[in-house]
Amino acid sequence: MKKLAAFVGATIGGWLGWWLGAKVGIMTAFMVSMVGTGLGIYLAVRFARQYES
C-alpha cells in the first residue's frame, strides 16, 4: 500500500509543481516539479502509514 501511495503522491505532487512552475518558465517548472514530487511522496507515505491496519 505504501508503494502505491508513494506513486500516486509523486504523480500528483509532480504535476502540481510543474503546473505552478510553468507560469514562470520551463526550468522553474522542472525544479518546482522535483520539490512537489518529493513532498508528494513524503505526505502520501505518511498518510498511508497512519491509516494502515
N, CA, C and O of each residue as an XYZ file, in Angstrom:
212
protein
N       0.820     -1.198      0.000
C       0.000      0.000      0.000
C       0.863      1.261      0.000
O       0.512      2.263     -0.623
N       1.996      1.203      0.705
C       2.868      2.376      0.772
C       3.456      2.717     -0.597
O       3.604      3.888     -0.944
N       3.787      1.685     -1.366
C       4.362      1.940     -2.692
C       3.341      2.571     -3.630
O       3.677      3.461     -4.412
N       2.114      2.118     -3.554
C       1.057      2.712     -4.373
C       0.810      4.154     -3.954
O       0.647      5.034     -4.799
N       0.782      4.391     -2.653
C       0.590      5.751     -2.145
C       1.742      6.652     -2.586
O       1.521      7.801     -2.967
N       2.972      6.133     -2.538
C       4.133      6.919     -2.968
C       4.030      7.269     -4.454
O       4.337      8.391     -4.857
N       3.597      6.303     -5.262
C       3.452      6.554     -6.698
C       2.399      7.624     -6.979
O       2.626      8.540     -7.769
N       1.255      7.498     -6.330
C       0.177      8.474     -6.523
C       0.604      9.844     -6.007
O       0.342     10.859     -6.652
N       1.258      9.879     -4.851
C       1.736     11.138     -4.294
C       2.768     11.808     -5.188
O       2.746     13.025     -5.367
N       3.676     11.008     -5.752
C       4.693     11.556     -6.654
C       4.055     12.111     -7.921
O       4.453     13.168     -8.411
N       3.079     11.406     -8.440
C       2.403     11.849     -9.656
C       1.663     13.165     -9.440
O       1.798     14.105    -10.224
N       0.888     13.216     -8.375
C       0.104     14.428     -8.099
C       1.018     15.588     -7.710
O       0.838     16.709     -8.186
N       1.993     15.321     -6.849
C       2.925     16.369     -6.435
C       3.749     16.913     -7.594
O       3.952     18.122     -7.704
N       4.220     16.029     -8.450
C       4.998     16.455     -9.612
C       4.168     17.260    -10.588
O       4.625     18.272    -11.121
N       2.943     16.808    -10.821
C       2.058     17.542    -11.732
C       1.732     18.926    -11.179
O       1.768     19.917    -11.908
N       1.419     18.986     -9.904
C       1.084     20.269     -9.290
C       2.278     21.219     -9.311
O       2.131     22.411     -9.584
N       3.460     20.682     -9.020
C       4.671     21.501     -9.074
C       4.951     22.013    -10.478
O       5.312     23.177    -10.655
N       4.787     21.156    -11.470
C       5.010     21.574    -12.853
C       4.024     22.666    -13.237
O       4.400     23.668    -13.845
N       2.771     22.471    -12.882
C       1.729     23.435    -13.220
C       2.042     24.802    -12.605
O       1.894     25.831    -13.265
N       2.469     24.810    -11.351
C       2.796     26.080    -10.698
C       4.054     26.708    -11.289
O       4.082     27.913    -11.538
N       5.086     25.915    -11.514
C       6.348     26.432    -12.025
C       6.289     26.864    -13.475
O       7.060     27.731    -13.888
N       5.392     26.282    -14.259
C       5.293     26.603    -15.678
C       4.831     28.037    -15.904
O       5.015     28.589    -16.989
N       4.242     28.630    -14.894
C       3.817     30.027    -15.021
C       5.027     30.955    -15.115
O       4.911     32.075    -15.613
N       6.191     30.494    -14.639
C       7.416     31.298    -14.666
C       8.293     30.918    -15.850
O       8.746     31.786    -16.595
N       8.536     29.613    -16.025
C       9.389     29.158    -17.120
C       9.617     27.665    -17.030
O       9.214     27.022    -16.061
N      10.269     27.114    -18.050
C      10.440     25.663    -18.133
C      11.398     25.147    -17.064
O      11.154     24.083    -16.496
N      12.466     25.860    -16.777
C      13.417     25.400    -15.759
C      12.810     25.511    -14.368
O      13.023     24.640    -13.525
N      12.073     26.552    -14.131
C      11.378     26.693    -12.850
C      10.352     25.577    -12.699
O      10.192     25.020    -11.613
N       9.665     25.254    -13.773
C       8.683     24.163    -13.740
C       9.358     22.853    -13.350
O       8.819     22.089    -12.550
N      10.526     22.593    -13.909
C      11.252     21.361    -13.586
C      11.658     21.324    -12.120
O      11.460     20.314    -11.444
N      12.219     22.409    -11.630
C      12.683     22.440    -10.239
C      11.524     22.332     -9.247
O      11.605     21.586     -8.271
N      10.458     23.071     -9.495
C       9.303     23.015     -8.596
C       8.640     21.644     -8.683
O       8.093     21.158     -7.693
N       8.681     21.025     -9.844
C       8.135     19.685    -10.007
C       8.911     18.667     -9.174
O       8.312     17.769     -8.582
N      10.227     18.796     -9.123
C      11.036     17.888     -8.304
C      10.709     18.053     -6.822
O      10.614     17.066     -6.092
N      10.540     19.280     -6.382
C      10.163     19.531     -4.991
C       8.770     18.957     -4.719
O       8.543     18.325     -3.687
N       7.850     19.181     -5.645
C       6.498     18.652     -5.496
C       6.464     17.132     -5.467
O       5.675     16.541     -4.730
N       7.312     16.501     -6.263
C       7.387     15.044     -6.273
C       7.839     14.524     -4.909
O       7.230     13.612     -4.350
N       8.898     15.105     -4.389
C       9.394     14.684     -3.072
C       8.382     14.919     -1.975
O       8.176     14.063     -1.116
N       7.758     16.063     -2.002
C       6.753     16.391     -0.992
C       5.540     15.475     -1.113
O       4.974     15.046     -0.108
N       5.147     15.181     -2.339
C       4.021     14.273     -2.565
C       4.303     12.879     -2.045
O       3.430     12.258     -1.440
N       5.513     12.374     -2.271
C       5.889     11.059     -1.757
C       5.866     11.064     -0.233
O       5.304     10.164      0.391
N       6.470     12.066      0.349
C       6.531     12.154      1.808
C       5.131     12.160      2.433
O       4.850     11.390      3.351
N       4.271     13.026      1.933
C       2.928     13.145      2.506
C       2.092     11.901      2.282
O       1.354     11.477      3.171
N       2.202     11.311      1.093
C       1.399     10.121      0.783
C       1.828      8.924      1.627
O       0.974      8.188      2.121
N       3.116      8.718      1.800
C       3.595      7.597      2.616
C       3.242      7.829      4.077
O       2.858      6.894      4.781
N       3.366      9.051      4.532
C       2.974      9.373      5.908
C       1.486      9.093      6.129
O       1.094      8.544      7.159
N       0.671      9.472      5.159
C      -0.765      9.207      5.232
C      -1.042      7.700      5.245
O      -1.868      7.227      6.025
N      -0.351      6.949      4.382
C      -0.565      5.505      4.300
C      -0.150      4.811      5.594
O      -0.827      3.889      6.048
N       0.947      5.242      6.182
C       1.384      4.645      7.455
C       0.383      4.917      8.566
O       0.136      4.054      9.409
N      -0.176      6.075      8.571
C      -1.110      6.459      9.623
C      -2.395      5.632      9.549
O      -2.986      5.311     10.580
N      -2.828      5.286      8.332
C      -4.101      4.602      8.175
C      -3.987      3.133      7.818
O      -4.996      2.510      7.488
N      -2.790      2.557      7.871
C      -2.686      1.127      7.573
C      -3.171      0.329      8.778
O      -3.081      0.789      9.917
N      -3.670     -0.832      8.524
C      -4.254     -1.624      9.617
C      -3.271     -2.605     10.214
O      -3.616     -3.339     11.140
